[in-house]
Amino acid sequence: MLRTISIAATAAVAAVIAATPSASAAETTEYRAVVVGGGKPLGVVEGQSWGTYAMVRDAAGKQVGDDSVACVVEKTRDTRVIAKCTHTLRVPEGSLIVQGIHHYRDQTVMPGTADPMRLMIVRGSGAYAGASGSVDVVEAVGGYTYTFGPTG
């Protein structure tokens, strides 16, 4: 599963981008997380949880960290599933935790079945200390792509 995450946050995130090696405030920094473990349940019921683990690579393809996602099903309705998920991205500059609701269009909760999402930045460390704002998430097959861009 590929989830594209664009950080649209406050000045704290813009400062992080400017502090990222070889990046200016007008550039974006991208990390790709390729899922290597875990997965989603096949039969989904309220209260059920799942997690995934991914290796994080920079734009050049070099492994630079890891990523984990933990989800709990909040509600099932007809063919839809609503899950609360926490994403933890760990890279050399620090860690970033984002959290929010995933709306899946069917009971499989498989890649490509989630509506676009807006998750909140909960906490950061290292270069991401003090980060706040929201994260837009679009799901596809293969892993996650985190794109940190300038705000505004």
PyRosetta script that sets phi, psi and omega in degrees:
from pyrosetta import init, pose_from_sequence

init()
pose = pose_from_sequence("MLRTISIAATAAVAAVIAATPSASAAETTEYRAVVVGGGKPLGVVEGQSWGTYAMVRDAAGKQVGDDSVACVVEKTRDTRVIAKCTHTLRVPEGSLIVQGIHHYRDQTVMPGTADPMRLMIVRGSGAYAGASGSVDVVEAVGGYTYTFGPTG")
pose.set_psi(1, 132.2)
pose.set_omega(1, 179.7)
pose.set_phi(2, -111.1)
pose.set_psi(2, 126.2)
pose.set_omega(2, 177.6)
pose.set_phi(3, -122.9)
pose.set_psi(3, 121.7)
pose.set_omega(3, 179.1)
pose.set_phi(4, -91.3)
pose.set_psi(4, 121.9)
pose.set_omega(4, -175.6)
pose.set_phi(5, -119.1)
pose.set_psi(5, 112.0)
pose.set_omega(5, 177.8)
pose.set_phi(6, -102.3)
pose.set_psi(6, 122.4)
pose.set_omega(6, -179.8)
pose.set_phi(7, -82.9)
pose.set_psi(7, 116.7)
pose.set_omega(7, 174.3)
pose.set_phi(8, -119.2)
pose.set_psi(8, 87.3)
pose.set_omega(8, -169.7)
pose.set_phi(9, -123.6)
pose.set_psi(9, -166.5)
pose.set_omega(9, -179.0)
pose.set_phi(10, -80.3)
pose.set_psi(10, -175.6)
pose.set_omega(10, -179.5)
pose.set_phi(11, -57.9)
pose.set_psi(11, -24.1)
pose.set_omega(11, 179.3)
pose.set_phi(12, -60.8)
pose.set_psi(12, -41.6)
pose.set_omega(12, 179.1)
pose.set_phi(13, -71.6)
pose.set_psi(13, -38.6)
pose.set_omega(13, 176.8)
pose.set_phi(14, -59.9)
pose.set_psi(14, -38.0)
pose.set_omega(14, 178.0)
pose.set_phi(15, -66.4)
pose.set_psi(15, -36.1)
pose.set_omega(15, 178.1)
pose.set_phi(16, -64.1)
pose.set_psi(16, -43.4)
pose.set_omega(16, 179.5)
pose.set_phi(17, -60.9)
pose.set_psi(17, -44.4)
pose.set_omega(17, 179.4)
pose.set_phi(18, -63.7)
pose.set_psi(18, -29.6)
pose.set_omega(18, -179.0)
pose.set_phi(19, -84.4)
pose.set_psi(19, -13.4)
pose.set_omega(19, -179.7)
pose.set_phi(20, -68.4)
pose.set_psi(20, 133.6)
pose.set_omega(20, -178.9)
pose.set_phi(21, -51.5)
pose.set_psi(21, 134.4)
pose.set_omega(21, 177.4)
pose.set_phi(22, 58.7)
pose.set_psi(22, 25.1)
pose.set_omega(22, 176.3)
pose.set_phi(23, -124.3)
pose.set_psi(23, 140.9)
pose.set_omega(23, 175.8)
pose.set_phi(24, -107.3)
pose.set_psi(24, 171.6)
pose.set_omega(24, -178.0)
pose.set_phi(25, -62.3)
pose.set_psi(25, -21.7)
pose.set_omega(25, -178.9)
pose.set_phi(26, -89.8)
pose.set_psi(26, -6.3)
pose.set_omega(26, -177.9)
pose.set_phi(27, -100.0)
pose.set_psi(27, 166.1)
pose.set_omega(27, 172.8)
pose.set_phi(28, -112.0)
pose.set_psi(28, 153.7)
pose.set_omega(28, 174.8)
pose.set_phi(29, -116.5)
pose.set_psi(29, 133.6)
pose.set_omega(29, -175.7)
pose.set_phi(30, -125.8)
pose.set_psi(30, 136.5)
pose.set_omega(30, 172.9)
pose.set_phi(31, -123.6)
pose.set_psi(31, 139.3)
pose.set_omega(31, 176.0)
pose.set_phi(32, -111.6)
pose.set_psi(32, 126.4)
pose.set_omega(32, 178.1)
pose.set_phi(33, -105.4)
pose.set_psi(33, 116.7)
pose.set_omega(33, -179.2)
pose.set_phi(34, -100.4)
pose.set_psi(34, 116.3)
pose.set_omega(34, -175.9)
pose.set_phi(35, -64.9)
pose.set_psi(35, 129.8)
pose.set_omega(35, 179.7)
pose.set_phi(36, -122.0)
pose.set_psi(36, -8.6)
pose.set_omega(36, -178.9)
pose.set_phi(37, -159.7)
pose.set_psi(37, 161.9)
pose.set_omega(37, 179.9)
pose.set_phi(38, 82.6)
pose.set_psi(38, -165.8)
pose.set_omega(38, 178.8)
pose.set_phi(39, 157.4)
pose.set_psi(39, 178.4)
pose.set_omega(39, -176.0)
pose.set_phi(40, -96.2)
pose.set_psi(40, 150.5)
pose.set_omega(40, 179.4)
pose.set_phi(41, -71.2)
pose.set_psi(41, 156.1)
pose.set_omega(41, 178.4)
pose.set_phi(42, -85.0)
pose.set_psi(42, -46.1)
pose.set_omega(42, 177.4)
pose.set_phi(43, -102.2)
pose.set_psi(43, 112.0)
pose.set_omega(43, -171.8)
pose.set_phi(44, -96.9)
pose.set_psi(44, 130.4)
pose.set_omega(44, 175.1)
pose.set_phi(45, -132.1)
pose.set_psi(45, 155.5)
pose.set_omega(45, 179.6)
pose.set_phi(46, -59.1)
pose.set_psi(46, 137.9)
pose.set_omega(46, -179.5)
pose.set_phi(47, 90.4)
pose.set_psi(47, -12.7)
pose.set_omega(47, -179.7)
pose.set_phi(48, -71.4)
pose.set_psi(48, 148.3)
pose.set_omega(48, 179.6)
pose.set_phi(49, -128.4)
pose.set_psi(49, 160.9)
pose.set_omega(49, 174.2)
pose.set_phi(50, -154.2)
pose.set_psi(50, 165.2)
pose.set_omega(50, 178.0)
pose.set_phi(51, -147.5)
pose.set_psi(51, 158.6)
pose.set_omega(51, 174.8)
pose.set_phi(52, -133.9)
pose.set_psi(52, 155.0)
pose.set_omega(52, 177.9)
pose.set_phi(53, -128.6)
pose.set_psi(53, 138.3)
pose.set_omega(53, -176.5)
pose.set_phi(54, -138.4)
pose.set_psi(54, 152.8)
pose.set_omega(54, 173.0)
pose.set_phi(55, -93.9)
pose.set_psi(55, 134.5)
pose.set_omega(55, -177.3)
pose.set_phi(56, -99.0)
pose.set_psi(56, 132.2)
pose.set_omega(56, 177.9)
pose.set_phi(57, -121.5)
pose.set_psi(57, 148.1)
pose.set_omega(57, 176.6)
pose.set_phi(58, -82.5)
pose.set_psi(58, -177.6)
pose.set_omega(58, -177.0)
pose.set_phi(59, -60.5)
pose.set_psi(59, -26.4)
pose.set_omega(59, 179.2)
pose.set_phi(60, -85.0)
pose.set_psi(60, -3.3)
pose.set_omega(60, 179.9)
pose.set_phi(61, 91.2)
pose.set_psi(61, 1.7)
pose.set_omega(61, 179.7)
pose.set_phi(62, -78.4)
pose.set_psi(62, 133.9)
pose.set_omega(62, 177.5)
pose.set_phi(63, -68.0)
pose.set_psi(63, 125.3)
pose.set_omega(63, -176.3)
pose.set_phi(64, -127.6)
pose.set_psi(64, -2.5)
pose.set_omega(64, -178.8)
pose.set_phi(65, 175.3)
pose.set_psi(65, -158.9)
pose.set_omega(65, 178.6)
pose.set_phi(66, -144.1)
pose.set_psi(66, 172.1)
pose.set_omega(66, -174.8)
pose.set_phi(67, -148.5)
pose.set_psi(67, 141.6)
pose.set_omega(67, 174.0)
pose.set_phi(68, -135.5)
pose.set_psi(68, 148.8)
pose.set_omega(68, 178.6)
pose.set_phi(69, -131.4)
pose.set_psi(69, 129.8)
pose.set_omega(69, 177.2)
pose.set_phi(70, -122.6)
pose.set_psi(70, 129.1)
pose.set_omega(70, -177.5)
pose.set_phi(71, -129.3)
pose.set_psi(71, 149.4)
pose.set_omega(71, 173.9)
pose.set_phi(72, -131.1)
pose.set_psi(72, 132.3)
pose.set_omega(72, 179.1)
pose.set_phi(73, -72.8)
pose.set_psi(73, 119.3)
pose.set_omega(73, 178.9)
pose.set_phi(74, -87.2)
pose.set_psi(74, -39.5)
pose.set_omega(74, -175.9)
pose.set_phi(75, -157.2)
pose.set_psi(75, 142.6)
pose.set_omega(75, 170.2)
pose.set_phi(76, -117.3)
pose.set_psi(76, 143.2)
pose.set_omega(76, -177.0)
pose.set_phi(77, -152.8)
pose.set_psi(77, 121.5)
pose.set_omega(77, -177.1)
pose.set_phi(78, 48.9)
pose.set_psi(78, -115.1)
pose.set_omega(78, 179.1)
pose.set_phi(79, -102.8)
pose.set_psi(79, 6.3)
pose.set_omega(79, -176.8)
pose.set_phi(80, -101.0)
pose.set_psi(80, 153.8)
pose.set_omega(80, 176.5)
pose.set_phi(81, -131.8)
pose.set_psi(81, 134.6)
pose.set_omega(81, 175.5)
pose.set_phi(82, -115.3)
pose.set_psi(82, 123.1)
pose.set_omega(82, -177.9)
pose.set_phi(83, -128.0)
pose.set_psi(83, 142.9)
pose.set_omega(83, 173.9)
pose.set_phi(84, -95.7)
pose.set_psi(84, 125.5)
pose.set_omega(84, -174.6)
pose.set_phi(85, -127.9)
pose.set_psi(85, 146.5)
pose.set_omega(85, 175.6)
pose.set_phi(86, -121.1)
pose.set_psi(86, 125.5)
pose.set_omega(86, 178.5)
pose.set_phi(87, -107.2)
pose.set_psi(87, 130.8)
pose.set_omega(87, 176.1)
pose.set_phi(88, -122.6)
pose.set_psi(88, 111.4)
pose.set_omega(88, -179.5)
pose.set_phi(89, -104.5)
pose.set_psi(89, 123.0)
pose.set_omega(89, 179.7)
pose.set_phi(90, -119.2)
pose.set_psi(90, 117.4)
pose.set_omega(90, -179.8)
pose.set_phi(91, -133.2)
pose.set_psi(91, 170.9)
pose.set_omega(91, -176.5)
pose.set_phi(92, -55.1)
pose.set_psi(92, -31.4)
pose.set_omega(92, -177.9)
pose.set_phi(93, -73.9)
pose.set_psi(93, -18.2)
pose.set_omega(93, -178.7)
pose.set_phi(94, 147.1)
pose.set_psi(94, -162.6)
pose.set_omega(94, 178.8)
pose.set_phi(95, -123.6)
pose.set_psi(95, 156.4)
pose.set_omega(95, 179.2)
pose.set_phi(96, -138.3)
pose.set_psi(96, 128.9)
pose.set_omega(96, 179.4)
pose.set_phi(97, -113.6)
pose.set_psi(97, 126.1)
pose.set_omega(97, 176.8)
pose.set_phi(98, -125.1)
pose.set_psi(98, 150.0)
pose.set_omega(98, -172.9)
pose.set_phi(99, -147.3)
pose.set_psi(99, 147.6)
pose.set_omega(99, 175.8)
pose.set_phi(100, 170.0)
pose.set_psi(100, -167.0)
pose.set_omega(100, -174.1)
pose.set_phi(101, -99.5)
pose.set_psi(101, 134.0)
pose.set_omega(101, 173.1)
pose.set_phi(102, -106.3)
pose.set_psi(102, 129.3)
pose.set_omega(102, 176.6)
pose.set_phi(103, -107.5)
pose.set_psi(103, 113.3)
pose.set_omega(103, 178.8)
pose.set_phi(104, -98.9)
pose.set_psi(104, 139.3)
pose.set_omega(104, -176.9)
pose.set_phi(105, -81.5)
pose.set_psi(105, -8.8)
pose.set_omega(105, 175.2)
pose.set_phi(106, -149.3)
pose.set_psi(106, 170.3)
pose.set_omega(106, -174.9)
pose.set_phi(107, -71.0)
pose.set_psi(107, -11.4)
pose.set_omega(107, -178.7)
pose.set_phi(108, -75.8)
pose.set_psi(108, -21.4)
pose.set_omega(108, -172.9)
pose.set_phi(109, 43.2)
pose.set_psi(109, 37.0)
pose.set_omega(109, -179.6)
pose.set_phi(110, -85.4)
pose.set_psi(110, 162.0)
pose.set_omega(110, 178.8)
pose.set_phi(111, -53.0)
pose.set_psi(111, 135.7)
pose.set_omega(111, 179.4)
pose.set_phi(112, 90.9)
pose.set_psi(112, -2.4)
pose.set_omega(112, -179.1)
pose.set_phi(113, -102.5)
pose.set_psi(113, 2.5)
pose.set_omega(113, -179.5)
pose.set_phi(114, -93.7)
pose.set_psi(114, 142.8)
pose.set_omega(114, 171.9)
pose.set_phi(115, -71.1)
pose.set_psi(115, 158.9)
pose.set_omega(115, 172.8)
pose.set_phi(116, -55.8)
pose.set_psi(116, 144.1)
pose.set_omega(116, -174.1)
pose.set_phi(117, -125.4)
pose.set_psi(117, 154.7)
pose.set_omega(117, 169.4)
pose.set_phi(118, -123.8)
pose.set_psi(118, 113.3)
pose.set_omega(118, -179.7)
pose.set_phi(119, -106.4)
pose.set_psi(119, 153.8)
pose.set_omega(119, -179.4)
pose.set_phi(120, -95.9)
pose.set_psi(120, 140.9)
pose.set_omega(120, 172.5)
pose.set_phi(121, -76.3)
pose.set_psi(121, 120.8)
pose.set_omega(121, -175.8)
pose.set_phi(122, -94.9)
pose.set_psi(122, -42.4)
pose.set_omega(122, -174.8)
pose.set_phi(123, -163.0)
pose.set_psi(123, 154.6)
pose.set_omega(123, 174.0)
pose.set_phi(124, -142.5)
pose.set_psi(124, 161.9)
pose.set_omega(124, 175.7)
pose.set_phi(125, -135.3)
pose.set_psi(125, 168.0)
pose.set_omega(125, -179.0)
pose.set_phi(126, 61.4)
pose.set_psi(126, -131.2)
pose.set_omega(126, 179.7)
pose.set_phi(127, -63.6)
pose.set_psi(127, -19.2)
pose.set_omega(127, -179.0)
pose.set_phi(128, -95.2)
pose.set_psi(128, 4.8)
pose.set_omega(128, 178.4)
pose.set_phi(129, -57.7)
pose.set_psi(129, 131.9)
pose.set_omega(129, 179.4)
pose.set_phi(130, 85.1)
pose.set_psi(130, -0.6)
pose.set_omega(130, 179.4)
pose.set_phi(131, -64.7)
pose.set_psi(131, 144.5)
pose.set_omega(131, 176.2)
pose.set_phi(132, -151.6)
pose.set_psi(132, 172.8)
pose.set_omega(132, 179.4)
pose.set_phi(133, 120.2)
pose.set_psi(133, -152.9)
pose.set_omega(133, -176.9)
pose.set_phi(134, -128.7)
pose.set_psi(134, 164.1)
pose.set_omega(134, -178.9)
pose.set_phi(135, -128.6)
pose.set_psi(135, 126.4)
pose.set_omega(135, 175.2)
pose.set_phi(136, -92.2)
pose.set_psi(136, 130.6)
pose.set_omega(136, -175.3)
pose.set_phi(137, -122.1)
pose.set_psi(137, 128.6)
pose.set_omega(137, 173.8)
pose.set_phi(138, -124.1)
pose.set_psi(138, 128.5)
pose.set_omega(138, -174.2)
pose.set_phi(139, -96.7)
pose.set_psi(139, 143.5)
pose.set_omega(139, 172.5)
pose.set_phi(140, -152.9)
pose.set_psi(140, -173.5)
pose.set_omega(140, -175.1)
pose.set_phi(141, -86.0)
pose.set_psi(141, 140.4)
pose.set_omega(141, 169.3)
pose.set_phi(142, 120.1)
pose.set_psi(142, -31.4)
pose.set_omega(142, -177.7)
pose.set_phi(143, 161.0)
pose.set_psi(143, -146.4)
pose.set_omega(143, 179.8)
pose.set_phi(144, -130.5)
pose.set_psi(144, 143.5)
pose.set_omega(144, 171.3)
pose.set_phi(145, -120.1)
pose.set_psi(145, 116.2)
pose.set_omega(145, 177.6)
pose.set_phi(146, -96.6)
pose.set_psi(146, 119.2)
pose.set_omega(146, -179.9)
pose.set_phi(147, -116.5)
pose.set_psi(147, 114.1)
pose.set_omega(147, 178.3)
pose.set_phi(148, -95.9)
pose.set_psi(148, 117.4)
pose.set_omega(148, -178.5)
pose.set_phi(149, -125.4)
pose.set_psi(149, 168.0)
pose.set_omega(149, 178.6)
pose.set_phi(150, -65.1)
pose.set_psi(150, 149.1)
pose.set_omega(150, 179.2)
pose.set_phi(151, -86.0)
pose.set_psi(151, 160.1)
pose.set_omega(151, 174.0)
pose.set_phi(152, 97.9)
pose.dump_pdb("model.pdb")
